[in-house]
Amino acid sequence: MSVGTEITYGEAMIPDDGWEQYLNQKWDRNIVMEETANFSQMKLQAESEQRPHKVSFYVEKKKAQEVTTALAERLQNRGLDVKIIYSGGVDLDILPQGAGKGQALAYLLKKFTAEGKRPANTLVCGDSGNDAELFSIPEVYGVMVNNAQEELLQWYKENARDNPKIIHASKKCAAGIIEAIGHFKLGLNKSPRDVMDFSEDKIDNIHPGHEVVKFYMFYERWRRAEVENSEHYMQNLKEVSHPSGTFVHPGGVERSLYECIDAMQKCYGDKQGKNFRLWVDRVSATQIGSDAWLVKFDKWESSEEGRNCCLVTALLSSKSDVPSGFSWVHVHQTWLDGYAAADKSAWLF
């Protein structure tokens, strides 16, 4: 985060101490503040944009080159080794020389490799000049989304146009990233909402988080009557549910997964023609055994009555004899503060 000056882990945002120590070399934030005070062309950004290893300003585009050159010389004379990044035609970031998104990525890849956890594939995505360093890491795939800013596209033209591992997507934002995932054959190249028949959703090395998304997309379509009212679907759900599997309602009531599937069958089309949508957020999966996965996520429902949300922990077991590769064993939900459903009996799964 913060232009590659911070690396943190998990929901607790635990900082990487090794990265912090590395960035402290030839860096003194107080000296940076002293020297930048001599430049009237620089306007300090909001406090929320300032970090221990990043000092951020606004500088007009026509003055940026002059400021960057003079400031770099002054900081060098004070014994600092810094990197100055100008992006978006207005943002000027001052970082330790060793910082940056590219260096942070290289550090992580080296660290994970040493721990025997190197990712099978890495895709970097960018839309502004401060993302350019990401694409300089040789062993990664890269995508510049269609709406990328001028300075990043210029870098691409000068440095990476003939690199087969880097593309300039034809689509904007997240759609451009999904396009790249398909282009490089890293996974599905479409949003789960665009997959109408998940039985045709063939993907190698399926992830338990994907299984969660698949289920809740089907659940939404079932209640909106956007899929056929077929006993076959319900039977498939029971096949991917452990016979003794349980569901703990956010209100505290425990039921068997099979009971919940039977209740769901009776709700077919109850949201047809209504403003009902469902999505999951912050999906994270951890393997806790040879065939056991703990998946955590937020499950949201939106309707005319408003939005409701619960925090979900699901235990899935990887099974070769079930269609999806995973069997649901246990689901536990608790209401997110302030987002409990008014009619709690209507909340299923």
Contacts in CASP RR format, 6 or more apart in sequence:
PFRMAT RR
TARGET T0000
AUTHOR 0000-0000-0000
METHOD contacts of the structure
MODEL  1
MSVGTEITYGEAMIPDDGWEQYLNQKWDRNIVMEETANFSQMKLQAESEQ
RPHKVSFYVEKKKAQEVTTALAERLQNRGLDVKIIYSGGVDLDILPQGAG
KGQALAYLLKKFTAEGKRPANTLVCGDSGNDAELFSIPEVYGVMVNNAQE
ELLQWYKENARDNPKIIHASKKCAAGIIEAIGHFKLGLNKSPRDVMDFSE
DKIDNIHPGHEVVKFYMFYERWRRAEVENSEHYMQNLKEVSHPSGTFVHP
GGVERSLYECIDAMQKCYGDKQGKNFRLWVDRVSATQIGSDAWLVKFDKW
ESSEEGRNCCLVTALLSSKSDVPSGFSWVHVHQTWLDGYAAADKSAWLF
1 7 0 8 1.000
1 8 0 8 1.000
2 51 0 8 1.000
2 53 0 8 1.000
2 54 0 8 1.000
3 54 0 8 1.000
3 85 0 8 1.000
3 93 0 8 1.000
3 95 0 8 1.000
3 99 0 8 1.000
3 100 0 8 1.000
3 101 0 8 1.000
3 130 0 8 1.000
4 95 0 8 1.000
4 99 0 8 1.000
4 100 0 8 1.000
4 101 0 8 1.000
4 102 0 8 1.000
4 103 0 8 1.000
4 104 0 8 1.000
5 23 0 8 1.000
5 51 0 8 1.000
5 52 0 8 1.000
5 53 0 8 1.000
5 54 0 8 1.000
5 95 0 8 1.000
5 96 0 8 1.000
5 99 0 8 1.000
5 100 0 8 1.000
5 104 0 8 1.000
6 15 0 8 1.000
6 19 0 8 1.000
6 51 0 8 1.000
6 53 0 8 1.000
7 15 0 8 1.000
7 16 0 8 1.000
7 19 0 8 1.000
7 104 0 8 1.000
7 107 0 8 1.000
7 108 0 8 1.000
8 14 0 8 1.000
8 15 0 8 1.000
8 16 0 8 1.000
9 16 0 8 1.000
10 284 0 8 1.000
11 282 0 8 1.000
11 284 0 8 1.000
19 104 0 8 1.000
19 107 0 8 1.000
20 52 0 8 1.000
20 53 0 8 1.000
22 98 0 8 1.000
22 107 0 8 1.000
23 53 0 8 1.000
23 96 0 8 1.000
23 98 0 8 1.000
23 99 0 8 1.000
24 96 0 8 1.000
25 81 0 8 1.000
25 96 0 8 1.000
25 98 0 8 1.000
26 79 0 8 1.000
26 80 0 8 1.000
26 81 0 8 1.000
26 82 0 8 1.000
26 96 0 8 1.000
26 97 0 8 1.000
27 53 0 8 1.000
27 80 0 8 1.000
27 81 0 8 1.000
27 82 0 8 1.000
27 96 0 8 1.000
28 78 0 8 1.000
28 80 0 8 1.000
29 52 0 8 1.000
29 53 0 8 1.000
29 55 0 8 1.000
31 75 0 8 1.000
31 78 0 8 1.000
31 79 0 8 1.000
31 80 0 8 1.000
32 55 0 8 1.000
32 75 0 8 1.000
32 80 0 8 1.000
32 82 0 8 1.000
32 94 0 8 1.000
33 55 0 8 1.000
35 71 0 8 1.000
35 74 0 8 1.000
35 75 0 8 1.000
35 78 0 8 1.000
36 42 0 8 1.000
36 44 0 8 1.000
36 55 0 8 1.000
36 57 0 8 1.000
36 71 0 8 1.000
36 94 0 8 1.000
38 74 0 8 1.000
39 67 0 8 1.000
39 70 0 8 1.000
39 71 0 8 1.000
41 59 0 8 1.000
41 60 0 8 1.000
41 63 0 8 1.000
41 66 0 8 1.000
41 67 0 8 1.000
42 57 0 8 1.000
42 58 0 8 1.000
42 59 0 8 1.000
42 67 0 8 1.000
42 92 0 8 1.000
43 57 0 8 1.000
43 58 0 8 1.000
43 59 0 8 1.000
44 50 0 8 1.000
44 56 0 8 1.000
44 57 0 8 1.000
45 56 0 8 1.000
45 57 0 8 1.000
45 58 0 8 1.000
45 91 0 8 1.000
49 56 0 8 1.000
50 56 0 8 1.000
53 95 0 8 1.000
53 96 0 8 1.000
53 99 0 8 1.000
54 93 0 8 1.000
54 94 0 8 1.000
54 95 0 8 1.000
54 99 0 8 1.000
55 93 0 8 1.000
55 94 0 8 1.000
56 91 0 8 1.000
56 92 0 8 1.000
56 93 0 8 1.000
56 94 0 8 1.000
57 91 0 8 1.000
57 92 0 8 1.000
57 93 0 8 1.000
57 94 0 8 1.000
58 90 0 8 1.000
58 91 0 8 1.000
58 92 0 8 1.000
59 67 0 8 1.000
59 86 0 8 1.000
59 90 0 8 1.000
59 92 0 8 1.000
60 90 0 8 1.000
61 89 0 8 1.000
61 90 0 8 1.000
64 86 0 8 1.000
64 89 0 8 1.000
64 92 0 8 1.000
67 92 0 8 1.000
68 84 0 8 1.000
68 86 0 8 1.000
68 92 0 8 1.000
71 84 0 8 1.000
71 94 0 8 1.000
72 82 0 8 1.000
72 84 0 8 1.000
75 82 0 8 1.000
75 94 0 8 1.000
76 82 0 8 1.000
81 96 0 8 1.000
81 97 0 8 1.000
81 98 0 8 1.000
82 94 0 8 1.000
82 95 0 8 1.000
82 96 0 8 1.000
82 97 0 8 1.000
83 94 0 8 1.000
83 95 0 8 1.000
83 96 0 8 1.000
83 97 0 8 1.000
83 98 0 8 1.000
83 99 0 8 1.000
83 100 0 8 1.000
84 92 0 8 1.000
84 93 0 8 1.000
84 94 0 8 1.000
84 95 0 8 1.000
85 92 0 8 1.000
85 93 0 8 1.000
85 95 0 8 1.000
85 100 0 8 1.000
85 129 0 8 1.000
85 130 0 8 1.000
86 92 0 8 1.000
86 93 0 8 1.000
86 151 0 8 1.000
87 93 0 8 1.000
87 128 0 8 1.000
87 129 0 8 1.000
87 130 0 8 1.000
87 149 0 8 1.000
87 151 0 8 1.000
88 128 0 8 1.000
88 129 0 8 1.000
88 149 0 8 1.000
88 151 0 8 1.000
89 149 0 8 1.000
89 151 0 8 1.000
91 130 0 8 1.000
93 130 0 8 1.000
100 130 0 8 1.000
100 133 0 8 1.000
101 130 0 8 1.000
101 131 0 8 1.000
101 133 0 8 1.000
101 134 0 8 1.000
102 133 0 8 1.000
102 134 0 8 1.000
102 136 0 8 1.000
102 137 0 8 1.000
103 133 0 8 1.000
105 122 0 8 1.000
105 124 0 8 1.000
105 134 0 8 1.000
105 137 0 8 1.000
105 140 0 8 1.000
106 137 0 8 1.000
109 118 0 8 1.000
109 119 0 8 1.000
109 122 0 8 1.000
109 137 0 8 1.000
109 139 0 8 1.000
112 118 0 8 1.000
112 119 0 8 1.000
121 141 0 8 1.000
121 184 0 8 1.000
121 186 0 8 1.000
122 137 0 8 1.000
122 139 0 8 1.000
122 140 0 8 1.000
122 141 0 8 1.000
123 140 0 8 1.000
123 141 0 8 1.000
123 142 0 8 1.000
123 143 0 8 1.000
123 177 0 8 1.000
123 180 0 8 1.000
123 181 0 8 1.000
123 184 0 8 1.000
123 186 0 8 1.000
124 131 0 8 1.000
124 134 0 8 1.000
124 135 0 8 1.000
124 137 0 8 1.000
124 140 0 8 1.000
124 141 0 8 1.000
124 142 0 8 1.000
124 143 0 8 1.000
125 131 0 8 1.000
125 134 0 8 1.000
125 142 0 8 1.000
125 143 0 8 1.000
125 144 0 8 1.000
125 145 0 8 1.000
125 177 0 8 1.000
125 180 0 8 1.000
126 134 0 8 1.000
126 143 0 8 1.000
126 144 0 8 1.000
126 145 0 8 1.000
126 148 0 8 1.000
126 152 0 8 1.000
127 144 0 8 1.000
127 145 0 8 1.000
127 147 0 8 1.000
127 148 0 8 1.000
127 149 0 8 1.000
127 152 0 8 1.000
127 173 0 8 1.000
128 148 0 8 1.000
128 149 0 8 1.000
128 151 0 8 1.000
128 152 0 8 1.000
129 149 0 8 1.000
129 151 0 8 1.000
129 152 0 8 1.000
129 155 0 8 1.000
131 144 0 8 1.000
131 152 0 8 1.000
132 151 0 8 1.000
132 152 0 8 1.000
132 155 0 8 1.000
132 159 0 8 1.000
134 140 0 8 1.000
134 142 0 8 1.000
135 142 0 8 1.000
135 144 0 8 1.000
135 155 0 8 1.000
135 156 0 8 1.000
135 159 0 8 1.000
135 160 0 8 1.000
135 166 0 8 1.000
136 159 0 8 1.000
140 165 0 8 1.000
141 165 0 8 1.000
141 166 0 8 1.000
141 180 0 8 1.000
141 184 0 8 1.000
141 186 0 8 1.000
142 165 0 8 1.000
142 166 0 8 1.000
142 167 0 8 1.000
142 180 0 8 1.000
143 166 0 8 1.000
143 167 0 8 1.000
143 168 0 8 1.000
143 169 0 8 1.000
143 176 0 8 1.000
143 177 0 8 1.000
143 179 0 8 1.000
143 180 0 8 1.000
143 183 0 8 1.000
144 152 0 8 1.000
144 153 0 8 1.000
144 156 0 8 1.000
144 166 0 8 1.000
144 167 0 8 1.000
144 168 0 8 1.000
144 169 0 8 1.000
145 169 0 8 1.000
145 171 0 8 1.000
145 172 0 8 1.000
145 173 0 8 1.000
145 176 0 8 1.000
145 177 0 8 1.000
146 168 0 8 1.000
146 169 0 8 1.000
146 170 0 8 1.000
146 171 0 8 1.000
146 172 0 8 1.000
146 176 0 8 1.000
147 172 0 8 1.000
147 173 0 8 1.000
148 156 0 8 1.000
148 168 0 8 1.000
153 168 0 8 1.000
156 166 0 8 1.000
156 168 0 8 1.000
160 166 0 8 1.000
165 184 0 8 1.000
167 180 0 8 1.000
167 183 0 8 1.000
169 175 0 8 1.000
169 176 0 8 1.000
169 177 0 8 1.000
169 179 0 8 1.000
169 180 0 8 1.000
170 176 0 8 1.000
170 179 0 8 1.000
171 178 0 8 1.000
171 179 0 8 1.000
178 188 0 8 1.000
178 189 0 8 1.000
178 190 0 8 1.000
178 191 0 8 1.000
179 189 0 8 1.000
180 186 0 8 1.000
181 187 0 8 1.000
181 188 0 8 1.000
181 189 0 8 1.000
182 188 0 8 1.000
182 189 0 8 1.000
183 189 0 8 1.000
187 203 0 8 1.000
187 204 0 8 1.000
188 195 0 8 1.000
188 201 0 8 1.000
188 203 0 8 1.000
188 210 0 8 1.000
192 210 0 8 1.000
192 213 0 8 1.000
192 214 0 8 1.000
192 217 0 8 1.000
193 217 0 8 1.000
195 201 0 8 1.000
195 214 0 8 1.000
195 217 0 8 1.000
196 227 0 8 1.000
198 214 0 8 1.000
198 217 0 8 1.000
198 218 0 8 1.000
199 323 0 8 1.000
201 214 0 8 1.000
203 210 0 8 1.000
206 324 0 8 1.000
206 325 0 8 1.000
206 326 0 8 1.000
207 285 0 8 1.000
208 285 0 8 1.000
208 293 0 8 1.000
208 295 0 8 1.000
208 316 0 8 1.000
208 318 0 8 1.000
208 326 0 8 1.000
209 283 0 8 1.000
209 285 0 8 1.000
209 295 0 8 1.000
209 297 0 8 1.000
211 240 0 8 1.000
211 316 0 8 1.000
211 324 0 8 1.000
211 325 0 8 1.000
211 326 0 8 1.000
212 280 0 8 1.000
212 283 0 8 1.000
212 295 0 8 1.000
212 297 0 8 1.000
212 314 0 8 1.000
213 280 0 8 1.000
213 283 0 8 1.000
214 324 0 8 1.000
215 237 0 8 1.000
215 328 0 8 1.000
215 349 0 8 1.000
216 278 0 8 1.000
216 279 0 8 1.000
216 280 0 8 1.000
216 299 0 8 1.000
216 349 0 8 1.000
217 278 0 8 1.000
218 227 0 8 1.000
218 233 0 8 1.000
219 264 0 8 1.000
219 278 0 8 1.000
219 348 0 8 1.000
219 349 0 8 1.000
220 226 0 8 1.000
220 276 0 8 1.000
220 277 0 8 1.000
220 278 0 8 1.000
221 227 0 8 1.000
222 233 0 8 1.000
222 264 0 8 1.000
222 267 0 8 1.000
222 268 0 8 1.000
222 269 0 8 1.000
223 267 0 8 1.000
223 268 0 8 1.000
223 269 0 8 1.000
223 270 0 8 1.000
223 271 0 8 1.000
223 272 0 8 1.000
223 276 0 8 1.000
224 269 0 8 1.000
224 271 0 8 1.000
224 272 0 8 1.000
224 273 0 8 1.000
224 274 0 8 1.000
224 276 0 8 1.000
225 268 0 8 1.000
225 269 0 8 1.000
225 271 0 8 1.000
225 272 0 8 1.000
227 233 0 8 1.000
229 268 0 8 1.000
229 269 0 8 1.000
234 261 0 8 1.000
234 262 0 8 1.000
234 264 0 8 1.000
234 265 0 8 1.000
236 323 0 8 1.000
237 261 0 8 1.000
237 264 0 8 1.000
238 258 0 8 1.000
238 261 0 8 1.000
239 322 0 8 1.000
239 323 0 8 1.000
240 322 0 8 1.000
240 323 0 8 1.000
240 324 0 8 1.000
240 325 0 8 1.000
240 326 0 8 1.000
240 327 0 8 1.000
240 328 0 8 1.000
241 257 0 8 1.000
241 258 0 8 1.000
241 261 0 8 1.000
241 327 0 8 1.000
241 328 0 8 1.000
242 257 0 8 1.000
242 317 0 8 1.000
242 327 0 8 1.000
242 328 0 8 1.000
242 329 0 8 1.000
243 258 0 8 1.000
244 256 0 8 1.000
245 256 0 8 1.000
245 257 0 8 1.000
245 258 0 8 1.000
245 328 0 8 1.000
245 329 0 8 1.000
245 330 0 8 1.000
246 254 0 8 1.000
246 255 0 8 1.000
246 256 0 8 1.000
246 257 0 8 1.000
246 330 0 8 1.000
246 331 0 8 1.000
247 254 0 8 1.000
247 255 0 8 1.000
247 256 0 8 1.000
247 257 0 8 1.000
247 259 0 8 1.000
247 260 0 8 1.000
247 330 0 8 1.000
247 331 0 8 1.000
247 332 0 8 1.000
247 333 0 8 1.000
247 349 0 8 1.000
248 254 0 8 1.000
248 330 0 8 1.000
248 331 0 8 1.000
248 332 0 8 1.000
248 333 0 8 1.000
249 255 0 8 1.000
249 333 0 8 1.000
249 344 0 8 1.000
249 347 0 8 1.000
250 310 0 8 1.000
250 333 0 8 1.000
250 334 0 8 1.000
250 335 0 8 1.000
250 340 0 8 1.000
250 344 0 8 1.000
250 347 0 8 1.000
251 335 0 8 1.000
251 344 0 8 1.000
257 328 0 8 1.000
257 331 0 8 1.000
260 348 0 8 1.000
260 349 0 8 1.000
263 348 0 8 1.000
264 348 0 8 1.000
264 349 0 8 1.000
267 348 0 8 1.000
271 303 0 8 1.000
274 303 0 8 1.000
274 304 0 8 1.000
275 302 0 8 1.000
275 303 0 8 1.000
275 304 0 8 1.000
276 301 0 8 1.000
276 302 0 8 1.000
276 303 0 8 1.000
277 301 0 8 1.000
277 302 0 8 1.000
277 303 0 8 1.000
278 299 0 8 1.000
278 300 0 8 1.000
278 301 0 8 1.000
278 302 0 8 1.000
279 300 0 8 1.000
280 297 0 8 1.000
280 298 0 8 1.000
280 299 0 8 1.000
280 300 0 8 1.000
280 312 0 8 1.000
281 297 0 8 1.000
281 298 0 8 1.000
281 300 0 8 1.000
282 296 0 8 1.000
282 297 0 8 1.000
282 298 0 8 1.000
283 295 0 8 1.000
283 296 0 8 1.000
283 297 0 8 1.000
284 295 0 8 1.000
284 296 0 8 1.000
284 297 0 8 1.000
285 293 0 8 1.000
285 294 0 8 1.000
285 295 0 8 1.000
285 296 0 8 1.000
286 293 0 8 1.000
286 294 0 8 1.000
286 295 0 8 1.000
287 293 0 8 1.000
288 294 0 8 1.000
291 317 0 8 1.000
291 318 0 8 1.000
291 319 0 8 1.000
292 315 0 8 1.000
292 316 0 8 1.000
292 317 0 8 1.000
292 318 0 8 1.000
292 329 0 8 1.000
293 315 0 8 1.000
293 316 0 8 1.000
293 317 0 8 1.000
293 318 0 8 1.000
293 326 0 8 1.000
294 313 0 8 1.000
294 314 0 8 1.000
294 315 0 8 1.000
295 312 0 8 1.000
295 313 0 8 1.000
295 314 0 8 1.000
295 315 0 8 1.000
295 316 0 8 1.000
296 311 0 8 1.000
296 312 0 8 1.000
296 313 0 8 1.000
296 314 0 8 1.000
297 312 0 8 1.000
297 314 0 8 1.000
298 309 0 8 1.000
298 310 0 8 1.000
298 311 0 8 1.000
298 312 0 8 1.000
298 336 0 8 1.000
299 309 0 8 1.000
299 310 0 8 1.000
299 312 0 8 1.000
299 333 0 8 1.000
300 307 0 8 1.000
300 308 0 8 1.000
300 309 0 8 1.000
301 307 0 8 1.000
301 308 0 8 1.000
301 309 0 8 1.000
301 341 0 8 1.000
301 347 0 8 1.000
302 308 0 8 1.000
305 342 0 8 1.000
307 339 0 8 1.000
308 339 0 8 1.000
308 340 0 8 1.000
308 341 0 8 1.000
308 347 0 8 1.000
309 335 0 8 1.000
309 336 0 8 1.000
309 339 0 8 1.000
310 333 0 8 1.000
310 334 0 8 1.000
310 335 0 8 1.000
310 336 0 8 1.000
310 339 0 8 1.000
310 347 0 8 1.000
311 333 0 8 1.000
311 334 0 8 1.000
311 335 0 8 1.000
311 336 0 8 1.000
312 331 0 8 1.000
312 332 0 8 1.000
312 333 0 8 1.000
313 331 0 8 1.000
313 332 0 8 1.000
314 328 0 8 1.000
314 330 0 8 1.000
314 331 0 8 1.000
314 332 0 8 1.000
315 328 0 8 1.000
315 329 0 8 1.000
315 330 0 8 1.000
315 331 0 8 1.000
316 326 0 8 1.000
316 327 0 8 1.000
316 328 0 8 1.000
316 329 0 8 1.000
317 326 0 8 1.000
317 327 0 8 1.000
317 329 0 8 1.000
318 325 0 8 1.000
318 326 0 8 1.000
318 327 0 8 1.000
319 325 0 8 1.000
319 326 0 8 1.000
319 327 0 8 1.000
331 349 0 8 1.000
335 341 0 8 1.000
341 347 0 8 1.000
END
